[in-house]
Amino acid sequence: MLDGGWWSREGARLFVINFDPATGMLAIDSLFRDPGSARPGIAMTGRTWPHGFTGTAVPHGTVFSR
């Protein structure tokens, strides 16, 4: 996951990035997206989050797995 998301005119988005150890290539996980969205990633702005916060979130952790 890219910590901090990606900022654009549309706001911040968070992506999951897949790493291929055989080639060293990185690729955006196109299945990780907001429900009903055609764009990969999830919007971090203007949301109501499950724990009750409404607004822009800033991710604060990254998890790596094999």
C-alpha positions in Angstrom: 0.0 0.0 0.0 1.3 3.5 -0.7 1.4 5.3 2.5 -0.1 8.8 2.2 -2.0 8.1 -1.0 -1.7 10.0 -4.2 -2.8 13.6 -4.4 -4.4 15.1 -7.5 -7.0 17.7 -8.4 -9.7 15.2 -7.4 -8.2 14.6 -3.9 -6.1 11.9 -2.3 -6.4 8.3 -3.3 -4.9 5.2 -1.7 -3.6 2.3 -3.9 -2.4 -1.2 -3.3 0.8 -1.9 -5.3 1.8 -5.4 -6.3 5.4 -6.3 -6.6 6.6 -9.1 -8.9 9.9 -10.4 -7.3 10.8 -12.3 -10.5 10.9 -9.1 -12.7 11.0 -6.3 -10.1 7.9 -4.7 -11.7 5.3 -2.8 -9.8 1.7 -2.7 -10.8 -1.4 -1.0 -9.3 -3.9 -3.6 -8.0 -6.9 -2.7 -10.2 -9.3 -4.7 -8.0 -8.7 -2.5 -5.0 -11.2 0.3 -5.6 -14.3 2.1 -4.2 -17.5 0.2 -4.8 -19.0 1.2 -8.1 -15.9 3.1 -9.2 -14.1 2.6 -12.5 -10.9 4.0 -11.0 -8.4 1.9 -9.0 -7.7 3.0 -5.5 -10.0 4.4 -2.8 -10.8 8.1 -2.3 -9.5 9.4 1.0 -11.4 12.7 0.9 -15.0 13.5 1.8 -15.9 10.1 3.3 -17.8 8.8 6.2 -15.6 6.1 7.8 -16.8 3.0 9.7 -15.7 4.3 13.0 -17.7 7.5 12.6 -15.1 10.1 11.4 -16.3 12.2 8.4 -13.7 13.9 6.3 -10.3 13.4 4.8 -8.2 10.5 6.2 -4.4 10.2 6.1 -3.1 6.6 6.2 -0.5 6.1 8.8 0.8 2.6 8.3 2.1 0.2 5.6 1.9 -3.6 5.7 4.1 -5.8 3.5 3.4 -9.5 3.0 4.7 -12.3 0.9 
